[in-house]
Amino acid sequence: MKKQDTKLVHSGSHPEKQGGSVNPPIYHASTVSKPSVAALEIAKNEPDTNFMYGRHGTPTSRAFEETVAALEGGERCVAVGSGLSAIITAMLAFVKQGDHVLVCDNAYSPTRNFSEKFLKRFGVETTYYDPFIGTEIIKHFQDNTKVIYTESPGSHSFEVQDIPAIAEQCHKSEIKVVMDNTWSAGYFFKPFNHGVDVSVQAATKYYVGHSDAMLGAVTTKAENFAAIRDSARILGYHAAPDDAYLGLRGMRTLASRLKRHEKNALIVADWLKTRPEVHTLLHPAFPSCPGHQIWKRDFTGSSGLFSILLNEYSGDAVAAMIDGLELFALGGSWGGYESLVWKTQLTRSATKWDSTKPCIRLHVGLEDPDDLIADLTEGLDRLNNFS
Ligand SMILES: *Cc1c(COP(=O)(O)O)cnc(C)c1O
């Protein structure tokens, strides 16, 4: 079996089918024609390989899907138009009216919204659970629990979950384990080696990697694939051709970009943890981050996204710090080449969050870390000098 950096470069590449070009053509297709009625009948029985309609995928989106599946270690992948569509595809694949899902309390807020404003309307109940619950998850199981949703680490507060412990309990009760694996990009955490049934990626982030396209991916082992594919198809979700191409293009350089994001983020975090303004560093590679021991056990590295909790400063002081930053743009996405800052508001229902300490999320980009530290130094000066 090839190593993951090799897979990232070669998976999904079929030069022999594309005139020798190493990259796939971008198929802009709605109509896919068939040469005969007999061929059409055959195609109906080969939904994965025999293209029928643009919404069901093209050779461009398949190349992206193959590459994601190879990286995440699943067998099959469905590309959709955004990370949120990937989450919805995964959840709706396994629930019906009257069912129950368990969602980690630190979940990405649109995931919570989907549960509150949508699943609820269709008679699917959500219970939030403490992300550190581990094997105790069993206490929340109901007869109608169908899905447990995990996000590890949480993309704002960075709790690392004990996924193998949770998965072991779920599998005894035939509950599907869905994981939002965007933080690790499927590079630093292998979901299918840790009991996950369906792994979701906001490919918008590190796969696209250049902040210029929206894309999602849902990856599974073979046994759950039909449910996932049907869910995406019934919902009408698909990945736009240019965006699937950009996702694949980004993945070719993912390994080198991620390693640099990792290194830069560690340098910036190491410096931040020495600063008196910083109360807590929430970066899974540091012992101050809840779940650090699990990260050490299950992950092989860290990406460029982490948070800090500041000491108690006024909202205006924090705004002065953020507004004056030159290299860290204020933006809610991440995973592109550039550094970003975000002022996080956290919603909690099963656990408590001390919101007296401003939570600042940083995405550390590919700039020179010396320049990033200089920019943040001036930011912390503004924070201190604000009156
Ligand atoms: C951004 C993000 C998503 C959603 O992805 P979109 O492509 O923006 O829909 C899902 N999960 C996490 C952790 C994210 O950061």
The ligand as an ORCA input file, in Angstrom:
! r2SCAN-3c Opt
* xyz 0 1
  C     -16.459     25.241      7.207
  C     -16.812     24.035      7.947
  C     -17.890     23.247      7.552
  C     -18.811     23.631      6.426
  O     -18.173     23.709      5.206
  P     -18.777     24.646      4.037
  O     -18.042     24.188      2.837
  O     -18.494     26.040      4.460
  O     -20.240     24.375      3.975
  C     -18.144     22.087      8.248
  N     -17.386     21.737      9.303
  C     -16.355     22.465      9.711
  C     -15.561     21.993     10.874
  C     -16.034     23.645      9.063
  O     -15.020     24.388      9.501
*
